[in-house]
């Protein structure tokens, strides 16, 4: 079975979602500010089993990488949105065709 490889378009879509969230308020100035969070979201299969794990990752990134208090930054809502994104664009189940 061929290995699924994420395309540049998928990275751009994920970058868009993270920039729309924009927890530190700089996406208008720096489109690549959140690129440090891209790679964990695109392996196939993804390492995430549920939105709670994504929320924990986002919480950790805000707190330890960006130095923010994650309490009021909507990590759970963003995690739900990223789960929906992955479901729409991720690889199809075994034997299927990957999403574009």
trRosetta pair geometry for C-beta under 8 A, 3 or more apart (Angstrom, degrees):
i j d omega theta_ij theta_ji phi_ij phi_ji
1 94 6.9 -48 -125 -152 166 83
1 95 7.4 -81 -113 -74 127 47
3 44 7.4 146 -176 71 72 122
4 44 4.1 -12 71 56 119 172
4 91 3.9 -65 -100 -87 169 135
4 98 4.7 146 -126 -92 109 137
5 44 7.9 -108 -71 12 23 129
6 10 4.4 -103 -170 71 99 144
6 11 6.5 108 135 -45 119 83
6 42 4.1 -33 -32 -176 163 124
6 44 7.4 163 -45 -32 87 106
7 10 5.1 109 57 1 70 96
7 11 7.5 -130 104 2 45 85
7 100 7.3 -27 14 163 149 57
8 11 5.5 -53 -153 38 40 112
8 12 6.2 43 148 -22 69 104
9 12 5.5 -53 -148 37 33 114
9 13 6.3 36 152 -21 66 103
9 100 7.3 -13 77 137 147 85
10 13 5.6 -49 -146 34 33 112
10 14 6.4 31 155 -15 64 105
10 42 6.2 120 126 -122 126 124
10 89 5.7 155 -119 153 101 135
11 14 5.8 -56 -148 40 31 109
11 15 6.2 37 152 -23 65 106
11 38 5.8 42 -144 -168 89 135
11 42 6.9 -29 -81 -61 76 159
12 15 5.5 -51 -145 35 31 114
12 16 6.4 39 152 -24 63 102
13 16 5.5 -50 -153 30 32 116
13 17 6.7 31 151 -17 64 102
13 85 7.0 169 138 -162 114 120
13 89 6.6 155 85 -69 157 169
14 17 5.7 -51 -150 34 37 111
14 18 6.4 30 154 -13 68 106
14 38 5.6 119 107 -130 132 84
14 41 5.7 157 -139 89 145 143
14 42 7.0 -102 -29 -58 159 110
14 82 7.9 53 -133 -129 91 96
14 85 7.0 125 -96 147 73 148
15 18 5.9 -59 -147 42 31 107
15 19 6.0 28 155 -17 66 111
15 31 6.9 47 164 167 124 87
15 32 7.4 -35 -143 -108 127 54
15 34 7.0 154 -139 75 64 99
15 35 6.7 0 -109 -89 106 76
15 38 6.5 -9 -71 -91 80 121
16 19 5.8 -60 -144 41 26 108
16 20 6.2 30 155 -24 64 106
17 20 5.7 -51 -146 32 29 113
17 21 6.7 30 152 -17 61 103
17 78 7.8 130 157 -155 101 89
17 81 6.4 177 -161 131 123 119
17 82 6.7 136 138 -88 149 77
17 85 6.0 -47 -66 -75 161 157
18 21 5.6 -51 -153 35 35 113
18 22 7.7 106 146 -59 53 49
18 34 3.9 -153 145 110 132 151
18 37 6.0 155 -119 75 148 126
18 38 7.5 -101 -7 -74 152 75
19 22 5.7 28 -176 -66 42 93
19 27 3.8 128 -159 -146 86 133
19 31 6.4 -13 -98 -144 146 62
19 33 7.6 112 -102 45 83 100
19 34 6.5 -158 -65 25 61 127
20 27 7.5 -174 -52 163 22 176
21 34 7.9 88 64 -88 107 167
21 73 7.9 65 171 171 104 92
21 74 7.2 -148 -148 83 100 114
21 78 5.0 40 -110 -107 143 128
22 25 5.8 84 152 -89 105 31
22 26 7.0 -176 -158 40 99 44
22 27 4.1 -88 -102 -12 117 124
22 34 8.0 -118 -98 -34 48 133
23 62 5.8 -69 135 -111 160 113
23 66 7.0 102 97 104 118 169
23 68 6.3 -173 145 64 117 172
23 70 8.0 -13 -159 -121 148 71
23 73 4.5 32 -131 -154 117 129
24 33 7.0 -129 58 157 122 143
24 66 5.7 -135 -62 -165 128 134
24 68 6.6 -137 -85 -57 88 137
26 29 4.9 -62 -170 50 78 109
26 30 5.1 6 141 33 108 104
26 33 5.3 120 89 -75 112 163
27 30 7.0 -85 -122 68 25 60
27 31 6.7 56 -168 -107 68 45
27 33 6.4 -116 -91 32 56 127
27 34 7.6 -15 -94 -6 97 114
30 33 4.2 91 104 -52 113 100
32 35 4.5 -9 -171 -24 81 127
34 37 5.1 -35 174 30 86 114
34 38 7.4 114 124 -44 75 82
35 38 5.2 -25 -158 -8 54 122
36 61 7.4 159 105 -146 109 119
36 65 6.6 -178 114 -173 148 151
37 40 6.7 -56 -167 34 54 107
37 41 7.2 43 148 -18 75 115
37 57 7.8 126 -144 143 101 109
37 58 7.6 50 -142 -105 141 70
37 61 5.7 34 -89 -134 115 165
38 41 6.3 -84 -169 35 37 107
38 42 6.8 0 161 -6 75 120
39 42 6.5 -81 -149 37 33 100
39 43 7.9 39 170 -38 68 89
40 43 7.7 -41 -157 0 33 101
40 47 6.9 -65 -170 38 84 122
40 57 6.5 -161 121 -164 155 149
41 46 6.8 -8 -164 -131 43 121
41 48 7.8 5 -122 -14 63 130
41 82 6.5 -95 -131 -169 131 123
41 86 7.0 -131 -176 -80 93 112
42 46 7.5 -40 -113 -98 7 94
43 46 6.0 131 69 -108 73 45
43 47 6.5 45 58 -26 124 87
44 90 6.9 152 -108 -167 96 91
44 91 4.7 61 -140 -3 135 135
44 98 7.9 -44 -112 -114 160 120
45 91 7.4 -106 -95 52 62 119
46 86 5.9 -23 -27 -155 158 145
46 90 6.7 -72 -24 -122 115 139
47 53 7.8 -130 120 144 81 142
48 51 7.9 48 173 -84 125 26
48 53 4.9 177 -139 86 77 123
48 54 5.2 22 -131 -57 141 92
48 57 7.9 -80 -92 -6 109 140
48 83 7.4 -130 125 -96 139 85
48 86 7.4 170 59 -8 130 173
49 53 5.8 85 40 -5 75 145
50 53 5.8 106 60 4 63 97
50 54 7.8 -127 110 3 40 90
50 83 7.6 3 -166 -103 39 139
51 54 5.4 -56 -152 40 44 112
51 55 6.0 50 149 -25 73 104
51 76 6.9 69 146 -157 117 67
51 79 4.1 113 -170 135 86 110
51 80 5.2 16 -130 -78 148 58
51 82 7.8 137 -124 62 82 90
51 83 5.0 -67 -80 -34 91 140
52 55 5.5 -51 -146 36 31 116
52 56 6.5 35 153 -21 64 102
52 79 7.3 97 -64 156 15 157
53 56 5.6 -48 -149 32 33 113
53 57 6.6 36 150 -19 63 103
54 57 5.5 -52 -151 35 35 113
54 58 6.3 33 152 -16 68 105
54 78 7.8 -137 136 108 113 79
54 79 3.8 148 93 -137 109 96
54 82 5.4 -169 -173 76 154 133
54 83 6.6 -150 6 -53 153 89
55 58 5.7 -55 -145 39 31 109
55 59 6.1 37 153 -24 65 106
55 75 4.7 107 -150 133 76 102
55 76 4.9 17 -112 -92 135 58
55 78 7.8 132 -102 67 69 83
55 79 4.0 -57 -59 -41 77 155
56 59 5.5 -51 -145 35 30 116
56 60 6.3 32 155 -20 63 105
57 60 5.8 -56 -151 36 28 111
57 61 6.4 28 153 -18 64 107
58 61 5.7 -54 -147 37 32 112
58 62 6.3 31 156 -18 66 105
58 70 7.3 135 124 -144 80 134
58 73 8.0 -151 148 108 111 117
58 75 4.2 169 98 -144 124 105
58 78 5.9 141 -126 85 166 127
58 79 6.2 -132 5 -64 136 93
59 62 6.0 -59 -152 37 27 108
59 63 6.2 12 158 -8 64 115
59 70 4.6 144 -138 121 67 170
59 75 5.1 50 -63 -151 76 176
60 63 6.0 -66 -142 45 26 103
60 64 5.5 -15 178 17 68 118
60 65 7.6 63 131 -8 67 97
61 64 6.9 -63 -115 54 16 84
61 65 4.7 -24 -160 26 60 128
61 66 6.5 44 146 -4 70 102
62 65 7.3 -5 -49 51 9 87
62 66 5.3 -42 -144 49 41 119
62 68 4.5 -65 177 66 90 109
62 69 7.8 -25 138 97 113 11
62 70 4.0 116 85 -86 139 100
62 73 5.8 173 -126 57 158 161
62 75 6.9 -115 -4 -76 140 121
63 66 7.6 40 3 54 11 78
63 67 7.5 34 -175 -115 30 17
63 68 6.6 -91 -84 69 38 58
63 69 7.2 44 -104 -116 83 30
63 70 5.3 -63 -50 -20 92 112
64 67 7.9 8 -173 -69 9 47
68 73 6.6 67 131 -48 136 146
69 72 7.2 38 104 20 97 87
70 73 5.2 -79 -153 34 56 120
70 75 5.6 15 178 -34 116 132
74 77 4.3 -36 -179 38 102 117
74 78 5.8 104 119 -22 89 93
75 78 5.7 -57 -145 41 33 110
75 79 6.1 40 154 -26 67 105
76 79 5.5 -50 -146 33 31 115
76 80 6.6 34 153 -19 63 101
77 80 5.8 -50 -152 33 33 111
77 81 6.5 32 150 -18 64 106
78 81 5.5 -54 -149 38 35 113
78 82 6.2 35 152 -20 67 105
79 82 5.8 -55 -146 37 30 110
79 83 6.5 35 153 -21 64 102
80 83 5.7 -51 -151 32 32 113
80 84 6.6 31 152 -16 64 104
81 84 5.7 -54 -152 37 34 111
81 85 6.3 38 148 -22 65 105
82 85 5.2 -46 -144 34 36 117
82 86 6.3 38 155 -20 66 101
83 86 5.9 -52 -147 36 30 109
83 87 6.4 32 153 -21 63 107
84 87 5.7 -54 -148 35 31 114
84 88 6.5 26 155 -17 64 109
85 88 5.9 -65 -154 38 29 108
85 89 6.2 -19 167 17 68 114
86 89 6.6 -81 -136 54 25 82
86 90 4.7 32 178 -42 71 123
87 90 6.5 -22 -94 19 15 113
88 99 7.0 117 140 -141 48 164
89 99 4.8 -158 -157 102 40 146
89 100 7.8 -71 -142 68 83 55
90 98 7.9 -91 149 -150 39 82
90 99 6.3 70 61 18 23 126
91 96 7.6 140 162 79 73 102
91 98 4.4 -45 -122 -113 75 90
91 99 6.9 -136 -96 11 25 80
92 95 7.8 -85 114 78 109 49
92 96 2.7 -101 126 104 131 128
92 97 5.4 55 8 59 145 38
92 98 5.9 -136 5 -88 84 30
92 99 6.8 135 -46 -37 79 71
93 96 5.2 76 57 -1 61 126
